[in-house]
Amino acid sequence: MAGRIVETEAYVVGDASGHAFRGLTARNKSLFLERGHAYVYFIYGNWFSLNVSAGRSGVGTGVLVRALEPLEGEALMARRRPGAHREDLTRGPGRLATALDITRSLDGNDLCAPGPLWLGHAVRPRGKVGTSVRIGISQEAHRPLRFFERGNAFVSGPKRLQAQI
């Protein structure tokens, strides 16, 4: 399976809404790895979410992968998300993780090295990038740290946020 990342949210140093805010724990230790590692966690008792560590080793920052545009393996994604419309297969972090079978077993994987999950090169140029506030958080929700490809059908969240620049 493969897809283009079309939506992310950043969680920076000192960000009270980020999992690294209170420091290193057994659960969030992957956020403190050198940039490019998977941080996978179970949220709301329902699904997994995938983040990519984004700082130097020992600095807890990350980028939540919120949405993908499926490129390969759509039939397999659809089997994992029965009844979902094509645009909904990987729109939103929980749907994305379910469609790609991302579980805690991938936590800590180096996404810049060969393995079961990795970040590759873009297969086509990206469109215009929009920014907005992040979605589904209560602390520091005003910060414009959500980035998405404008006009992409696979971007999640309310349409009113997609109109922001």
Secondary structure, DSSP 8 states (H G I E B T S, - for coil): -EEEEEEEEEE-TT-TTSTTTT---TTTGGGGSSSSBEEEEEETTTEEEEEEE-SSTT---EEEEEEEEEEE-HHHHHHHSTT--GGGSSBSHHHHHHHTT--GGGTT-BTTSSSSS-----SS----EEEE--SS-SSSTTS--EEEETT-TT--S-HHHHT--
